[in-house]
């Protein structure tokens, strides 16, 4: 992909694609992420896209980046025609078909920053028999995340055909200990050393696929930050569930994106 400078001169010419880590979720605190509350639907000021917008624009525009993070979404949810909906919230503003809606946005989107794969890993931790009952992903771990690779490539192709330049980041470590499902009984599974080692192995497998995509398809994607390397040995960035980030973690994400985009010639004049 051409690495020439990109000039951003209006809000929402940059979009952020991802899951709860893009939305800025903090379990028990930010129920409506990427929004702060369900009345005015104002954006969370602690999410990394919001902070990144401030860093890039010099605090001039707090709506520079359109945060499209969908909590719980996998790479499959961002395929053409796929729909996503927030559980028990039929009026949630982001309910719908994520990729299709991007392609139909009225404003010109120039840049997409993407980080997907965390939920592909999480859903692969559940045995297939249970996963089928829940309508979740099946067999990703056995296939070394080939399906994830293909899902991301299809999404990138669709974005590229719209003239959108996309950066793809590596996912951070997953240290999830349980506590978000089954009345917290999932801690019996996720707290074990064996499962934690499998989390790390799967995350590294996903990031190997992301590396492969960035190397093999430079005309489709630019290399984003490596959040696995950045956060691997950090202990001060996590919420209690060790899956989502606190304010420090989300700010570090924003700073990593800002450093990369600035050095890559992204010019913001919003």
Secondary structure, 3 states (H helix, E strand, C coil): CCCCCEEECCCCCEEEEECHHHHCCCCCCCCCCCECCCCCCCECCCCHHHHHHHHHHCCCCCCCEEECCCCCCCHHHHCCCCCECCCCCCCCCCCECHHHHHHCCCCCCCEEEEECCHHHHHHHCCCHHHHHHHCCCCCCCCCCCHHHHHHHHHHHHHHHHCCCEEEEEECCCCCCCCCCCHHHCCHHHHCCHHHHHHHHHHHHHHHHHHHHHHHHCCCCCEEEEEHHHHHCCCCCCECCCCCCECHHHHHHHHHHHHHHHHHCCEEECC
